[in-house]
Amino acid sequence: MRYLLGRLAGPSLGLALGLALAAASPLLGQPSKDQQGVLRIEVEGKVVGTERYQIIHAGSTIRAQAEIRLEVAGETVRQNTSLVLSRNYELLSYEWRLEKPRKSFVRIRMVDGRARVIFPRPDGKEEEQQFDFGTDRMALLDNNVFHHYLLLAHLYDAEKGGPQTIRVFVPQSVQPGVVTVEAKGVETVEVNGKKFLAQRLEITTEDNQVLLWISDKKGIVRLHVPQSHVIVQLQD
């Protein structure tokens, strides 16, 4: 399957695309709230798909789900994701399911800083790997899942400011790594002829950069990956 952003998380994450999963209020420092939206995904100026996501605060947990539909290089991609975090944004569980062009999955359970990862082998059997992070507080990065960036911001310390290194985990490559996140202030962003007040974040690695604008009312307003010519923005 083609990854739209190429290598996000640097050499330590192999060839996987990283898309962040961890947590943050759309304008940094404001209380968290439920979010939902539909994102239009463009590559080199051509619309290639959509992502419909929902983030719900329910009791002691935060639940994030998405349906992603892509048409890339003649290939139809359909995938669904389901993430559960604690109210402190600690990772509890995650499931990624690929429906097209083939069936596949990744399931993750996190307990006391240790991730239990289950995924299918080529022979049809399941394989399990475990990683000891020493903490449940990290960003889970997934392939071509864009609402995870909205969650990533919650691991950024707005009072401290400046560039901050955040630990991440990419389930498809089954590898840990890091990204650097920095808030660049509030800007007015125009999308589909409408103007939004949005916080701009820069997410960088050794060989890639993602620019992200998030709004307190609309969630992700715009995401831009210059190196890969990818633009993701709010759809009417």
Backbone torsions as a table, in degrees:
resi	resn	phi	psi	omega
1	MET	NA	135.7	-178.9
2	ARG	-77.2	133.1	177.5
3	TYR	-97.2	124.4	-170.6
4	LEU	-66.0	-34.3	-175.0
5	LEU	-97.9	1.9	-177.9
6	GLY	66.9	-141.1	-177.4
7	ARG	-88.9	108.5	-179.6
8	LEU	-87.7	-45.3	-164.8
9	ALA	-97.4	15.5	172.7
10	GLY	85.9	177.7	-175.5
11	PRO	-55.6	-33.8	-177.0
12	SER	-66.4	-13.6	-179.7
13	LEU	-106.2	17.6	175.0
14	GLY	61.3	-136.9	-176.5
15	LEU	-98.3	5.9	-173.7
16	ALA	-77.2	153.1	169.3
17	LEU	-84.1	134.4	175.4
18	GLY	-106.3	131.8	172.6
19	LEU	-132.7	128.8	-160.4
20	ALA	-77.6	144.1	179.1
21	LEU	-141.0	113.4	178.2
22	ALA	-168.9	-60.5	166.9
23	ALA	146.8	143.4	174.8
24	ALA	-178.5	147.9	175.5
25	SER	-71.8	141.4	-173.6
26	PRO	-55.5	-42.7	168.0
27	LEU	-104.0	119.9	-168.9
28	LEU	-57.5	136.7	178.3
29	GLY	93.8	-9.7	177.9
30	GLN	-91.8	156.3	179.5
31	PRO	-60.4	148.1	178.4
32	SER	-72.7	152.4	178.0
33	LYS	-148.5	165.6	176.2
34	ASP	-63.5	146.8	-179.4
35	GLN	-138.2	147.0	171.5
36	GLN	-154.8	156.1	-179.7
37	GLY	-179.8	170.6	174.6
38	VAL	-121.6	127.5	-177.7
39	LEU	-108.2	137.0	174.4
40	ARG	-96.5	129.4	-175.0
41	ILE	-108.1	125.0	-178.9
42	GLU	-123.4	141.2	173.8
43	VAL	-127.8	120.9	-178.6
44	GLU	53.1	41.6	175.3
45	GLY	81.9	-0.8	-179.2
46	LYS	-109.5	132.2	177.5
47	VAL	-71.6	124.8	-177.2
48	VAL	-116.8	-5.2	179.3
49	GLY	166.5	-172.8	-179.4
50	THR	-139.3	158.6	171.6
51	GLU	-131.6	122.8	176.8
52	ARG	-106.4	117.3	-174.5
53	TYR	-127.3	160.3	178.4
54	GLN	-148.7	132.7	177.1
55	ILE	-123.2	121.0	-174.1
56	ILE	-125.6	133.3	173.3
57	HIS	-93.3	110.9	-174.6
58	ALA	-128.0	106.9	179.5
59	GLY	60.5	-121.1	-176.7
60	SER	-92.3	6.4	-176.3
61	THR	-130.4	163.3	171.7
62	ILE	-118.5	126.8	-176.8
63	ARG	-118.5	128.3	-179.6
64	ALA	-123.9	128.3	-179.8
65	GLN	-131.6	154.1	178.8
66	ALA	-153.7	151.5	169.9
67	GLU	-120.3	121.8	-177.7
68	ILE	-115.3	129.8	179.4
69	ARG	-126.7	123.0	-176.1
70	LEU	-133.7	148.0	170.2
71	GLU	-128.0	101.6	-173.4
72	VAL	-128.6	124.0	177.3
73	ALA	52.6	41.6	178.9
74	GLY	77.1	6.1	-177.5
75	GLU	-112.3	130.3	177.4
76	THR	-90.3	126.7	-179.6
77	VAL	-120.3	126.6	176.1
78	ARG	-128.9	123.3	179.7
79	GLN	-145.3	151.3	179.0
80	ASN	-127.0	145.4	179.4
81	THR	-132.1	150.8	177.7
82	SER	-145.9	119.8	-175.9
83	LEU	-122.8	140.9	174.8
84	VAL	-125.4	125.7	176.6
85	LEU	-120.2	158.0	170.1
86	SER	-76.6	169.6	178.1
87	ARG	-66.5	-14.0	174.4
88	ASN	-94.3	11.8	177.7
89	TYR	65.9	30.9	172.9
90	GLU	-90.8	138.4	-177.5
91	LEU	-69.0	126.8	176.5
92	LEU	-107.3	-50.5	179.5
93	SER	-158.9	160.5	179.6
94	TYR	-154.6	142.3	173.6
95	GLU	-137.6	130.6	175.0
96	TRP	-118.7	129.3	-179.8
97	ARG	-127.7	124.2	175.0
98	LEU	-95.8	124.5	-180.0
99	GLU	-99.4	-35.9	177.3
100	LYS	-139.8	148.5	6.3
101	PRO	-80.0	-1.7	177.3
102	ARG	-150.9	172.0	177.9
103	LYS	-91.9	133.1	175.5
104	SER	-160.0	172.6	-179.5
105	PHE	-162.7	161.8	166.9
106	VAL	-140.2	131.4	176.3
107	ARG	-122.5	137.0	-177.4
108	ILE	-130.8	135.7	170.9
109	ARG	-126.8	130.9	-178.3
110	MET	-114.0	125.1	178.4
111	VAL	-138.8	121.3	176.3
112	ASP	52.5	44.8	175.9
113	GLY	78.5	6.1	179.8
114	ARG	-115.4	125.5	-179.6
115	ALA	-97.2	128.7	174.3
116	ARG	-104.9	114.7	-173.9
117	VAL	-114.3	126.0	-179.8
118	ILE	-120.1	131.6	-179.5
119	PHE	-151.4	158.2	-176.6
120	PRO	-79.4	145.6	173.5
121	ARG	-94.3	164.1	178.8
122	PRO	-57.3	-27.3	-178.8
123	ASP	-84.0	5.4	177.7
124	GLY	91.8	-12.1	177.9
125	LYS	-83.5	164.7	179.1
126	GLU	-95.1	144.1	176.4
127	GLU	-119.3	146.5	179.2
128	GLU	-125.2	135.7	173.4
129	GLN	-129.9	151.7	179.1
130	GLN	-126.1	143.7	179.0
131	PHE	-130.8	133.0	179.2
132	ASP	-104.1	105.5	-178.7
133	PHE	-92.7	-18.9	-177.0
134	GLY	78.9	-1.6	178.7
135	THR	-158.3	149.4	174.7
136	ASP	-92.9	-4.1	-174.6
137	ARG	-95.6	98.5	-179.9
138	MET	-158.9	170.8	175.8
139	ALA	-94.3	129.7	172.7
140	LEU	-93.9	121.4	-177.6
141	LEU	-105.4	132.1	-179.7
142	ASP	-126.8	167.5	-174.1
143	ASN	-83.3	119.8	176.3
144	ASN	58.5	36.0	175.9
145	VAL	-119.5	105.7	-166.0
146	PHE	-89.2	-25.8	-179.1
147	HIS	-67.9	-13.5	177.5
148	HIS	-61.6	-25.8	176.9
149	TYR	-64.7	-34.4	178.1
150	LEU	-62.6	-34.3	178.2
151	LEU	-77.0	-33.6	-177.4
152	LEU	-53.9	-37.1	-172.9
153	ALA	-61.5	-22.2	-179.9
154	HIS	-69.3	-15.8	176.5
155	LEU	-89.3	-1.1	178.8
156	TYR	-91.1	130.2	179.3
157	ASP	-86.0	99.0	-175.5
158	ALA	-66.1	-32.6	179.9
159	GLU	-68.4	-37.7	178.9
160	LYS	-72.6	-42.3	178.7
161	GLY	68.1	-174.3	178.4
162	GLY	71.7	179.4	178.4
163	PRO	-69.7	135.4	-178.9
164	GLN	-132.8	134.7	179.2
165	THR	-87.3	130.9	-178.7
166	ILE	-124.1	130.9	178.3
167	ARG	-72.6	142.2	-177.6
168	VAL	-136.3	164.2	178.0
169	PHE	-140.9	126.2	179.6
170	VAL	-105.4	110.0	-174.5
171	PRO	-65.6	-38.7	-176.7
172	GLN	-66.0	-33.3	178.0
173	SER	-92.5	-8.3	-179.3
174	VAL	51.4	51.8	-178.0
175	GLN	-140.2	142.2	171.8
176	PRO	-87.7	163.9	178.0
177	GLY	-173.5	-162.9	-179.5
178	VAL	-143.0	155.2	168.5
179	VAL	-132.1	161.0	175.0
180	THR	-112.1	128.6	-178.1
181	VAL	-118.6	138.2	177.4
182	GLU	-143.9	130.2	175.1
183	ALA	-80.8	134.4	-176.2
184	LYS	-114.3	11.2	176.7
185	GLY	103.3	175.5	-178.1
186	VAL	-96.2	133.9	-178.0
187	GLU	-132.7	161.9	171.2
188	THR	-94.0	123.0	-177.0
189	VAL	-118.5	134.3	178.1
190	GLU	-103.4	124.4	178.7
191	VAL	-135.1	126.9	179.9
192	ASN	55.1	36.7	178.0
193	GLY	79.3	2.6	178.9
194	LYS	-113.5	148.3	-179.2
195	LYS	-104.7	136.9	-179.0
196	PHE	-129.3	142.5	171.1
197	LEU	-86.7	120.6	-171.3
198	ALA	-140.6	147.3	174.0
199	GLN	-83.8	129.6	178.4
200	ARG	-98.2	131.2	176.3
201	LEU	-122.2	146.5	173.1
202	GLU	-115.9	125.5	178.7
203	ILE	-114.3	119.7	-174.1
204	THR	-130.0	155.8	172.2
205	THR	-132.9	-168.8	-179.6
206	GLU	-66.4	-25.9	-173.8
207	ASP	-137.3	19.5	178.6
208	ASN	-158.3	163.0	178.8
209	GLN	-146.6	138.2	176.1
210	VAL	-121.7	129.0	176.4
211	LEU	-104.1	130.2	-173.0
212	LEU	-132.9	134.9	174.6
213	TRP	-119.8	124.4	-178.5
214	ILE	-126.0	143.1	-175.9
215	SER	-115.6	150.0	179.8
216	ASP	-68.6	-23.9	-178.1
217	LYS	-103.7	-34.4	-171.6
218	LYS	-106.4	-2.1	-177.7
219	GLY	70.8	-130.4	178.1
220	ILE	-70.6	123.3	175.7
221	VAL	-97.0	-44.3	-178.1
222	ARG	-156.3	144.6	175.0
223	LEU	-137.9	134.6	-176.0
224	HIS	-135.3	129.2	174.7
225	VAL	-117.4	92.5	-174.8
226	PRO	-55.9	-41.6	-175.4
227	GLN	-63.4	-34.2	-177.6
228	SER	-102.5	1.9	179.7
229	HIS	57.8	38.5	179.5
230	VAL	-105.9	131.8	173.6
231	ILE	-129.1	127.3	176.8
232	VAL	-120.9	127.4	-178.6
233	GLN	-146.8	161.0	-177.7
234	LEU	-57.3	134.0	177.8
235	GLN	-102.1	138.4	179.8
236	ASP	-59.5	NA	NA
